[in-house]
């Protein structure tokens, strides 16, 4: 049975992924903030129907030691990194905290996995906001529609803090 870790397990995407992986027979573990464990009735509403089938680990993306501790005690086959501060208004109101959580959190996950579980497969969730506005010089062939504009063929030009941290997280994910 494959063992998987999901960061952001309490969010919409994390809860759907949890259901899917449980259906495939995976052993599912989730990384959650301690505050979530203190108020499970409010924080785990998306997971209440599967809560007895998963294992939750308290940790913070802002704390390398807490992530390292979880990874040192478990051997995961796959890691789905979905967690982030993603509320757009908050990313403008407190950009430093958002960048710290989202960029450093990804870096901490990757560093701990590299050191403790180098064979663990890592999945990082990106966003179309990474591409932002297509710049002049990024010309489209006439046959392509607008939906094709946001692809790896074009340079990143994020317009929002959220797009910028997605670019930086992706860049960090591809480093050896």
MARFIPA-282591 format. One record per atom (N, C-alpha, C): atom name; residue number from 1; y negated, z, x negated. Coordinates in pm, 1 decimal, decimal comma. Last residue first. Layout:
   atome   num         yy         zz         xx
      CA   NUM          Y          Z          X
...
//
This chain:
   atome   num         yy         zz         xx
       N   176    -2081,0     -832,5    -1804,6
      CA   176    -1950,9     -787,8    -1856,8
       C   176    -1950,6     -639,7    -1892,6
       N   175    -2252,3     -875,0    -1492,0
      CA   175    -2258,4     -846,3    -1635,2
       C   175    -2122,5     -794,6    -1683,0
       N   174    -2254,6     -903,3    -1220,9
      CA   174    -2193,6    -1010,9    -1298,5
       C   174    -2196,0     -986,7    -1448,5
       N   173    -2392,1     -685,8    -1119,6
      CA   173    -2249,7     -700,8    -1084,7
       C   173    -2180,6     -805,7    -1170,8
       N   172    -2654,3     -732,2    -1193,3
      CA   172    -2580,8     -624,8    -1258,9
       C   172    -2430,4     -639,0    -1236,0
       N   171    -2714,3     -935,6    -1008,0
      CA   171    -2719,4     -963,5    -1151,1
       C   171    -2638,5     -859,3    -1227,7
       N   170    -2696,2     -791,9     -768,6
      CA   170    -2603,3     -900,8     -795,2
       C   170    -2598,2     -931,5     -944,4
       N   169    -2907,6     -614,3     -801,3
      CA   169    -2771,8     -561,5     -785,5
       C   169    -2669,7     -670,4     -816,1
       N   168    -3124,0     -793,7     -812,3
      CA   168    -3094,0     -709,8     -928,2
       C   168    -2953,2     -652,3     -920,6
       N   167    -3110,9     -905,4     -553,2
      CA   167    -3100,9     -990,9     -672,6
       C   167    -3059,8     -907,5     -793,6
       N   166    -3151,3     -677,0     -396,7
      CA   166    -3025,6     -752,6     -384,4
       C   166    -3004,9     -842,3     -507,1
       N   165    -3406,9     -604,9     -469,6
      CA   165    -3296,2     -521,3     -514,9
       C   165    -3162,0     -587,6     -494,6
       N   164    -3546,8     -826,8     -354,9
      CA   164    -3549,6     -802,2     -498,4
       C   164    -3433,4     -714,8     -541,6
       N   163    -3501,3     -793,0      -81,3
      CA   163    -3451,1     -912,0     -150,0
       C   163    -3445,2     -892,8     -300,5
       N   162    -3639,2     -551,6      -39,5
      CA   162    -3495,5     -561,1      -10,4
       C   162    -3433,0     -681,3      -82,4
       N   161    -3907,1     -620,8      -92,0
      CA   161    -3834,4     -532,1     -183,4
       C   161    -3683,0     -539,0     -163,9
       N   160    -3942,0     -976,2      -23,5
      CA   160    -3944,4     -836,0       17,8
       C   160    -3874,0     -749,8      -86,0
       N   159    -3903,6    -1225,3     -125,0
      CA   159    -4035,3    -1196,2      -70,2
       C   159    -4051,8    -1049,6      -32,8
       N   158    -3735,4    -1371,2     -406,8
      CA   158    -3740,9    -1277,2     -294,8
       C   158    -3884,2    -1244,5     -253,1
       N   157    -3620,0    -1615,5     -520,1
      CA   157    -3763,0    -1592,6     -507,9
       C   157    -3784,7    -1496,6     -391,4
       N   156    -3372,5    -1766,5     -714,1
      CA   156    -3411,2    -1653,0     -631,3
       C   156    -3562,3    -1638,0     -634,7
       N   155    -3319,6    -2121,6     -704,5
      CA   155    -3361,8    -1999,6     -773,5
       C   155    -3395,4    -1890,1     -672,8
       N   154    -3031,2    -2279,6     -561,5
      CA   154    -3174,3    -2257,6     -570,8
       C   154    -3205,2    -2125,4     -638,9
       N   153    -2763,1    -2284,7     -535,9
      CA   153    -2823,8    -2401,1     -600,6
       C   153    -2972,0    -2379,4     -627,1
       N   152    -2673,3    -2079,4     -384,3
      CA   152    -2683,9    -2054,1     -527,9
       C   152    -2743,8    -2173,1     -603,1
       N   151    -2884,2    -2100,9      -93,2
      CA   151    -2755,3    -2111,0     -160,8
       C   151    -2778,8    -2086,9     -309,4
       N   150    -3060,7    -2170,7      156,8
      CA   150    -3031,6    -2046,9       85,5
       C   150    -2890,8    -2052,3       28,5
       N   149    -3054,9    -2423,7      277,9
      CA   149    -3156,3    -2392,4      177,2
       C   149    -3120,2    -2269,4       95,9
       N   148    -2884,9    -2480,7      481,1
      CA   148    -2832,3    -2497,6      346,5
       C   148    -2932,3    -2455,8      238,2
       N   147    -3032,1    -2462,5      710,0
      CA   147    -2933,9    -2356,6      685,2
       C   147    -2872,2    -2367,2      546,0
       N   146    -3185,6    -2696,9      712,5
      CA   146    -3247,2    -2570,6      672,6
       C   146    -3143,6    -2463,5      639,7
       N   145    -2961,9    -2952,9      582,1
      CA   145    -3043,5    -2891,4      686,4
       C   145    -3102,0    -2761,0      633,5
       N   144    -2935,0    -3239,9      373,9
      CA   144    -2916,5    -3097,0      395,7
       C   144    -3011,0    -3044,2      503,2
       N   143    -2999,1    -3502,9      331,0
      CA   143    -2887,3    -3476,1      421,0
       C   143    -2870,4    -3327,6      452,0
       N   142    -3203,3    -3511,8      139,1
      CA   142    -3236,1    -3535,0      280,4
       C   142    -3122,7    -3497,7      375,5
       N   141    -3183,1    -3236,9      -90,3
      CA   141    -3144,1    -3373,1      -54,4
       C   141    -3166,5    -3393,4       95,0
       N   140    -3467,2    -3040,5     -159,7
      CA   140    -3341,3    -3055,8      -87,9
       C   140    -3309,2    -3203,0      -70,7
       N   139    -3614,6    -2900,3     -449,0
      CA   139    -3608,1    -3002,4     -344,6
       C   139    -3468,9    -3011,5     -285,6
       N   138    -3779,3    -2695,9     -581,1
      CA   138    -3642,4    -2675,7     -532,4
       C   138    -3624,4    -2773,8     -416,7
       N   137    -4036,6    -2765,3     -604,1
      CA   137    -3950,5    -2803,3     -715,3
       C   137    -3803,6    -2780,9     -680,7
       N   136    -4151,7    -2476,6     -447,5
      CA   136    -4174,1    -2618,2     -478,3
       C   136    -4092,8    -2651,8     -601,8
       N   135    -3894,7    -2245,7     -336,7
      CA   135    -4016,4    -2284,8     -408,9
       C   135    -4031,5    -2436,1     -418,7
       N   134    -3799,5    -2077,4      -51,5
      CA   134    -3763,2    -2186,4     -142,2
       C   134    -3892,4    -2238,6     -203,8
       N   133    -3823,0    -1732,9      -26,0
      CA   133    -3889,9    -1859,5        1,1
       C   133    -3843,3    -1963,2     -100,5
       N   132    -3517,3    -1567,4      -55,2
      CA   132    -3655,7    -1566,4       -9,4
       C   132    -3706,5    -1703,5       23,7
       N   131    -3281,4    -1495,4     -177,8
      CA   131    -3338,6    -1626,7     -207,7
       C   131    -3483,5    -1635,3     -164,6
       N   130    -3218,8    -1248,8      -78,3
      CA   130    -3221,9    -1266,2     -224,0
       C   130    -3294,2    -1395,5     -260,8
       N   129    -3186,0    -1265,7      188,8
      CA   129    -3319,1    -1227,5      141,7
       C   129    -3332,1    -1236,8       -9,8
       N   128    -2922,4    -1299,2      235,8
      CA   128    -3001,3    -1422,1      223,0
       C   128    -3142,6    -1391,1      174,9
       N   127    -2739,3    -1065,9       34,6
      CA   127    -2819,8    -1097,6      152,2
       C   127    -2893,5    -1229,0      128,9
       N   126    -2427,3     -910,8      -63,4
      CA   126    -2561,1     -963,0      -87,7
       C   126    -2631,8     -993,4       43,2
       N   125    -2200,4     -668,8     -142,6
      CA   125    -2258,7     -741,4      -29,5
       C   125    -2401,5     -781,8      -62,4
       N   124    -1942,0     -686,1     -374,3
      CA   124    -2080,7     -647,6     -351,9
       C   124    -2137,0     -733,0     -238,2
       N   123    -1634,2     -569,7     -474,1
      CA   123    -1702,8     -658,9     -381,7
       C   123    -1841,6     -603,0     -356,5
       N   122    -1408,3     -550,5     -738,1
      CA   122    -1537,0     -503,0     -685,9
       C   122    -1597,6     -608,9     -596,0
       N   121    -1087,9     -434,3     -815,2
      CA   121    -1169,4     -548,6     -772,8
       C   121    -1293,8     -495,9     -703,1
       N   120     -988,1     -252,4    -1095,9
      CA   120    -1029,6     -245,0     -955,9
       C   120    -1118,4     -365,1     -924,2
       N   119     -945,7     -246,6    -1362,9
      CA   119     -871,1     -348,3    -1287,4
       C   119     -905,7     -347,7    -1138,6
       N   118    -1090,0      -30,6    -1466,1
      CA   118    -1136,0     -166,9    -1495,3
       C   118    -1061,3     -276,2    -1417,9
       N   117    -1157,4      253,0    -1397,9
      CA   117    -1065,5      165,2    -1325,1
       C   117    -1103,9       18,8    -1345,2
       N   116    -1334,6      387,7    -1574,6
      CA   116    -1215,1      454,7    -1521,8
       C   116    -1111,2      360,7    -1460,7
       N   115    -1537,6      210,1    -1664,7
      CA   115    -1480,6      311,7    -1753,0
       C   115    -1346,2      364,2    -1704,2
       N   114    -1590,8       47,1    -1446,0
      CA   114    -1561,4      -13,1    -1575,9
       C   114    -1491,8       86,4    -1668,7
       N   113    -1654,2      241,2    -1252,2
      CA   113    -1535,1      157,0    -1236,3
       C   113    -1494,0       95,8    -1369,4
       N   112    -1891,8      340,3    -1363,7
      CA   112    -1777,0      429,5    -1344,8
       C   112    -1648,6      349,7    -1327,6
       N   111    -2050,9      108,2    -1358,1
      CA   111    -2024,1      176,6    -1484,9
       C   111    -1901,6      267,2    -1473,3
       N   110    -2059,8       45,5    -1082,4
      CA   110    -2000,0      -47,4    -1178,4
       C   110    -1963,8       21,6    -1309,4
       N   109    -2192,1      273,2     -980,5
      CA   109    -2058,7      234,2     -930,9
       C   109    -1989,1      146,4    -1033,2
       N   108    -2435,0      259,3    -1123,1
      CA   108    -2346,2      374,8    -1140,3
       C   108    -2204,2      342,4    -1093,6
       N   107    -2539,1       16,9    -1019,3
      CA   107    -2508,7       28,6    -1162,8
       C   107    -2413,4      145,4    -1188,6
       N   106    -2575,6       91,5     -755,1
      CA   106    -2482,8      -16,6     -788,2
       C   106    -2441,8       -8,1     -934,4
       N   105    -2767,0      294,2     -795,6
      CA   105    -2639,9      323,2     -728,6
       C   105    -2535,0      217,4     -757,7
       N   104    -2982,4      155,5     -907,6
      CA   104    -2906,2      249,0     -989,9
       C   104    -2771,3      282,4     -927,4
       N   103    -3048,3        2,6     -672,7
      CA   103    -3017,5      -60,4     -801,4
       C   103    -2934,4       33,2     -888,8
       N   102    -3067,4      191,9     -457,3
      CA   102    -2997,1       64,7     -444,5
       C   102    -2959,3        0,3     -577,9
       N   101    -3207,5      423,8     -545,2
      CA   101    -3080,4      431,7     -472,5
       C   101    -3003,1      301,3     -482,3
       N   100    -3432,9      310,7     -672,5
      CA   100    -3344,7      403,9     -742,0
       C   100    -3207,7      408,4     -675,7
       N    99    -3550,0      159,0     -465,8
      CA    99    -3499,2       92,1     -586,7
       C    99    -3402,0      181,8     -662,2
       N    98    -3615,9      370,2     -291,3
      CA    98    -3528,0      261,9     -248,2
       C    98    -3466,9      191,6     -369,1
       N    97    -3794,6      516,0     -446,3
      CA    97    -3668,4      578,5     -404,0
       C    97    -3567,4      472,3     -361,4
       N    96    -3998,1      322,1     -471,0
      CA    96    -3932,8      377,8     -589,6
       C    96    -3798,0      439,1     -554,3
       N    95    -4085,8      267,5     -207,2
      CA    95    -4019,0      165,0     -286,9
       C    95    -3944,7      219,3     -406,9
       N    94    -4146,5      382,9       58,0
      CA    94    -4100,5      455,9      -60,4
       C    94    -4017,1      362,3     -147,2
       N    93    -4248,1      184,6      229,9
      CA    93    -4309,0      317,9      226,8
       C    93    -4271,1      395,3      100,9
       N    92    -4077,5      -32,8      192,5
      CA    92    -4218,6      -46,5      158,6
       C    92    -4283,0       90,4      141,8
       N    91    -3839,1       73,1      275,5
      CA    91    -3842,7       11,1      143,0
       C    91    -3986,6      -13,6       98,1
       N    90    -3894,6      149,8      534,8
      CA    90    -3881,5      254,4      432,5
       C    90    -3887,5      194,9      291,9
       N    89    -3885,7      -99,8      661,0
      CA    89    -4011,3      -24,0      659,2
       C    89    -4008,3       84,1      551,6
       N    88    -3609,1     -169,6      623,9
      CA    88    -3716,7     -246,4      560,8
       C    88    -3847,1     -167,1      553,7
       N    87    -3338,4        9,5      533,6
      CA    87    -3442,1        8,3      636,5
       C    87    -3568,4      -52,0      576,2
       N    86    -3142,7       44,7      344,6
      CA    86    -3172,1      -91,5      388,3
       C    86    -3275,9      -99,1      500,1
       N    85    -3002,3      180,6       83,7
      CA    85    -3113,3      213,0      172,2
       C    85    -3164,4       78,0      218,2
       N    84    -2649,4      116,4       87,8
      CA    84    -2784,1       95,0       35,5
       C    84    -2883,8      154,2      133,4
       N    83    -2305,8       22,5       62,6
      CA    83    -2409,4      124,0       82,8
       C    83    -2540,5       85,7       16,7
       N    82    -2103,3     -148,0        0,1
      CA    82    -2191,9     -188,2      108,4
       C    82    -2312,0      -95,1      123,7
       N    81    -1866,9     -236,5     -198,8
      CA    81    -1993,6     -165,4     -214,3
       C    81    -2094,4     -218,0     -112,2
       N    80    -1540,9     -187,8     -207,3
      CA    80    -1637,5     -265,3     -128,5
       C    80    -1768,1     -186,6     -128,4
       N    79    -1288,1     -205,8     -434,8
      CA    79    -1407,4     -129,9     -398,4
       C    79    -1503,4     -223,8     -327,1
       N    78     -932,4     -180,0     -481,0
      CA    78    -1051,4     -256,4     -443,4
       C    78    -1164,3     -160,9     -409,7
       N    77     -754,4        5,7     -574,1
      CA    77     -727,7     -135,0     -602,5
       C    77     -851,9     -220,5     -579,6
       N    76     -818,7      325,7     -720,4
      CA    76     -843,8      225,4     -616,7
       C    76     -808,9       84,9     -665,3
       N    75     -717,5      634,2     -765,4
      CA    75     -696,2      505,1     -829,5
       C    75     -706,4      396,7     -721,5
       N    74     -902,3      938,5     -802,8
      CA    74     -834,6      838,7     -719,7
       C    74     -819,8      709,1     -797,8
       N    73    -1052,7     1097,5     -965,5
      CA    73     -943,6     1161,6     -890,0
       C    73     -861,7     1063,7     -806,5
       N    72    -1250,0      939,1    -1070,0
      CA    72    -1157,5     1003,3    -1164,1
       C    72    -1036,5     1063,3    -1092,6
       N    71    -1399,6      868,9     -848,6
      CA    71    -1317,1      766,4     -912,0
       C    71    -1216,1      826,7    -1009,8
       N    70    -1529,9     1114,6     -798,2
      CA    70    -1442,9     1053,6     -695,7
       C    70    -1348,6      952,8     -760,4
       N    69    -1672,8     1146,7    -1042,8
      CA    69    -1576,8     1247,9     -997,4
       C    69    -1478,3     1189,0     -894,9
       N    68    -1847,0      928,5    -1043,1
      CA    68    -1744,8      939,3    -1147,1
       C    68    -1634,3     1034,9    -1103,0
       N    67    -2013,9     1007,2     -833,5
      CA    67    -1933,8      884,9     -821,5
       C    67    -1817,1      890,0     -920,2
       N    66    -2128,3     1237,4     -945,6
      CA    66    -2053,8     1247,2     -819,3
       C    66    -1965,5     1125,0     -796,8
       N    65    -2252,9     1140,2    -1184,3
      CA    65    -2141,1     1234,9    -1190,5
       C    65    -2061,4     1244,6    -1060,3
       N    64    -2456,5      963,7    -1076,7
      CA    64    -2342,5      909,9    -1149,2
       C    64    -2227,2     1010,3    -1155,4
       N    63    -2626,8      971,7     -790,2
      CA    63    -2565,9     1065,2     -885,0
       C    63    -2442,1     1004,2     -950,3
       N    62    -2712,5      813,5     -591,7
      CA    62    -2813,6      852,7     -689,2
       C    62    -2757,3      943,0     -797,8
       N    61    -2507,0      791,3     -419,1
      CA    61    -2531,2      675,8     -506,1
       C    61    -2635,1      707,8     -612,5
       N    60    -2312,6     1083,3     -391,2
      CA    60    -2442,3     1019,5     -373,0
       C    60    -2454,3      901,8     -468,1
       N    59    -2034,6     1209,1     -201,8
      CA    59    -2095,5     1161,7     -326,1
       C    59    -2229,4     1097,3     -291,5
       N    58    -1736,4     1315,2      -50,1
      CA    58    -1881,3     1334,5      -64,3
       C    58    -1929,2     1288,6     -201,3
       N    57    -1503,6     1102,3       94,8
      CA    57    -1538,0     1173,1      -27,7
       C    57    -1689,6     1191,0      -34,0
       N    56    -1250,6     1072,2      343,2
      CA    56    -1391,7     1064,9      305,8
       C    56    -1419,7     1153,7      185,6
       N    55     -989,2      876,6      447,9
      CA    55    -1024,1      990,5      362,3
       C    55    -1167,9      971,5      317,7
       N    54     -855,7      791,6      775,4
      CA    54     -927,8      761,9      651,9
       C    54     -956,3      891,2      575,4
       N    53     -752,1      858,8     1016,2
      CA    53     -674,9      764,0      935,7
       C    53     -738,7      733,5      801,0
       N    52     -922,2     1010,9     1163,2
      CA    52     -800,2     1077,6     1116,9
       C    52     -713,1      986,5     1029,5
       N    51    -1117,2      825,7     1236,5
      CA    51    -1149,9      929,6     1138,2
       C    51    -1026,8      999,5     1082,4
       N    50    -1112,1      629,4     1421,5
      CA    50    -1022,3      612,8     1306,7
       C    50    -1037,6      725,2     1203,4
       N    49    -1297,4      692,7     1615,3
      CA    49    -1165,0      650,4     1662,3
       C    49    -1064,6      629,5     1548,6
       N    48    -1531,8      746,7     1468,0
      CA    48    -1460,2      855,6     1534,2
       C    48    -1320,1      816,5     1581,0
       N    47    -1697,1      568,8     1340,1
      CA    47    -1564,2      589,9     1281,8
       C    47    -1478,4      689,5     1359,6
       N    46    -1941,7      567,1     1458,3
      CA    46    -1872,7      437,6     1446,4
       C    46    -1728,3      452,6     1397,3
       N    45    -2015,3      836,8     1431,0
      CA    45    -1987,1      781,8     1563,8
       C    45    -1911,5      649,4     1556,8
       N    44    -2077,2     1003,9     1216,4
      CA    44    -1950,2      929,3     1213,5
       C    44    -1916,1      864,6     1347,6
       N    43    -2313,5     1144,1     1255,3
      CA    43    -2305,4     1049,3     1144,4
       C    43    -2181,2      960,2     1146,9
       N    42    -2279,4     1322,1     1469,7
      CA    42    -2387,5     1223,5     1473,9
       C    42    -2368,4     1112,6     1370,5
       N    41    -2056,9     1470,0     1396,9
      CA    41    -2063,0     1413,8     1532,3
       C    41    -2171,4     1307,5     1543,8
       N    40    -2103,3     1562,4     1129,8
      CA    40    -2010,6     1451,0     1156,1
       C    40    -2020,7     1391,8     1296,2
       N    39    -2297,7     1691,8      947,7
      CA    39    -2327,0     1655,2     1086,5
       C    39    -2236,9     1539,2     1129,7
       N    38    -2202,2     1727,8      694,3
      CA    38    -2258,5     1843,8      762,1
       C    38    -2287,3     1816,9      908,5
       N    37    -2134,7     1477,5      609,2
      CA    37    -2025,4     1571,8      632,8
       C    37    -2072,9     1696,4      707,2
       N    36    -2388,9     1374,7      571,8
      CA    36    -2303,6     1317,6      675,9
       C    36    -2189,3     1411,7      709,9
       N    35    -2476,8     1513,4      350,4
      CA    35    -2543,7     1538,0      478,1
       C    35    -2460,8     1482,5      594,6
       N    34    -2330,1     1395,6      143,3
      CA    34    -2294,8     1530,5      190,3
       C    34    -2356,2     1560,7      325,7
       N    33    -2252,6     1052,6      202,2
      CA    33    -2345,0     1155,9      155,9
       C    33    -2303,4     1290,4      215,6
       N    32    -1933,5      906,2      122,8
      CA    32    -2037,9      945,6      218,3
       C    32    -2127,9     1051,5      156,6
       N    31    -1698,1      664,3       69,2
      CA    31    -1795,6      746,9        0,5
       C    31    -1906,0      778,7      100,9
       N    30    -1364,9      645,6      191,9
      CA    30    -1506,4      616,3      202,5
       C    30    -1590,8      714,6      125,5
       N    29    -1052,0      476,6      190,8
      CA    29    -1133,4      591,0      149,5
       C    29    -1279,4      549,7      161,2
       N    28     -753,3      363,7      332,2
      CA    28     -898,5      349,5      326,0
       C    28     -965,6      482,9      291,9
       N    27     -483,6      181,6      260,5
      CA    27     -525,0      321,6      261,1
       C    27     -675,2      319,1      234,6
       N    26     -401,1     -103,3      467,4
      CA    26     -465,5      -41,8      351,6
       C    26     -480,4      108,8      372,1
       N    25     -301,4     -251,6      681,2
      CA    25     -214,4     -154,1      617,4
       C    25     -271,9      -88,7      492,6
       N    24     -465,4     -406,4      826,2
      CA    24     -385,7     -475,6      724,2
       C    24     -293,7     -380,1      648,1
       N    23     -597,4     -217,1      975,4
      CA    23     -507,8     -309,9     1044,4
       C    23     -418,5     -387,4      949,3
       N    22     -759,3     -114,4      776,5
      CA    22     -653,8      -29,1      832,8
       C    22     -550,3     -116,1      904,2
       N    21     -931,3     -334,7      748,6
      CA    21     -840,8     -298,5      638,9
       C    21     -729,7     -204,7      684,8
       N    20    -1064,7     -330,5     1001,0
      CA    20     -991,1     -448,5      954,9
       C    20     -888,3     -411,4      848,2
       N    19    -1187,4      -78,5     1003,6
      CA    19    -1090,5     -115,7     1107,5
       C    19    -1002,5     -231,0     1060,3
       N    18    -1356,8     -112,0      775,5
      CA    18    -1256,3       -5,7      782,1
       C    18    -1147,5      -39,5      883,3
       N    17    -1525,5     -315,6      860,4
      CA    17    -1435,8     -340,0      748,2
       C    17    -1323,6     -236,2      746,8
       N    16    -1663,9     -175,7     1060,5
      CA    16    -1581,0     -292,2     1096,7
       C    16    -1480,7     -324,8      985,9
       N    15    -1789,7       17,8      901,0
      CA    15    -1695,5       59,9     1005,5
       C    15    -1606,3      -56,1     1049,5
       N    14    -1950,9     -139,8      730,8
      CA    14    -1847,6      -52,6      676,1
       C    14    -1744,8      -10,2      779,4
       N    13    -2128,7     -258,7      910,5
      CA    13    -2034,6     -341,9      836,0
       C    13    -1919,2     -259,4      781,0
       N    12    -2258,6      -17,6     1011,8
      CA    12    -2195,6     -118,0     1098,5
       C    12    -2091,6     -200,0     1023,4
       N    11    -2178,4      278,9      813,0
      CA    11    -2265,2      176,4      869,6
       C    11    -2186,8       75,4      952,9
       N    10    -1998,6      440,7      687,2
      CA    10    -2048,6      485,4      817,9
       C    10    -2140,6      384,3      883,7
       N     9    -1946,9      324,9      440,5
      CA     9    -1840,7      321,5      541,3
       C     9    -1891,3      360,6      680,6
       N     8    -2085,8      299,0      206,8
      CA     8    -2149,1      251,9      329,9
       C     8    -2051,2      244,3      445,0
       N     7    -1812,0      203,4        7,6
      CA     7    -1939,8      273,6       15,0
       C     7    -2012,0      216,5      135,9
       N     6    -1471,4      229,4       16,4
      CA     6    -1583,8      162,6       81,6
       C     6    -1705,6      253,1       71,2
       N     5    -1179,2      171,5     -165,1
      CA     5    -1296,0      257,2     -149,0
       C     5    -1407,8      173,6      -87,1
       N     4     -826,5      143,7     -107,7
      CA     4     -959,1       84,6     -113,7
       C     4    -1066,7      191,1      -94,2
       N     3     -503,4       66,6     -199,7
      CA     3     -597,1      176,3     -179,6
       C     3     -737,8      122,9     -203,9
       N     2     -216,4      -92,0      -62,7
      CA     2     -340,0      -98,7     -140,0
       C     2     -433,7       14,6      -99,2
       N     1      117,4        0,0      -84,0
      CA     1        0,0        0,0        0,0
       C     1     -125,0        0,0      -89,5
//
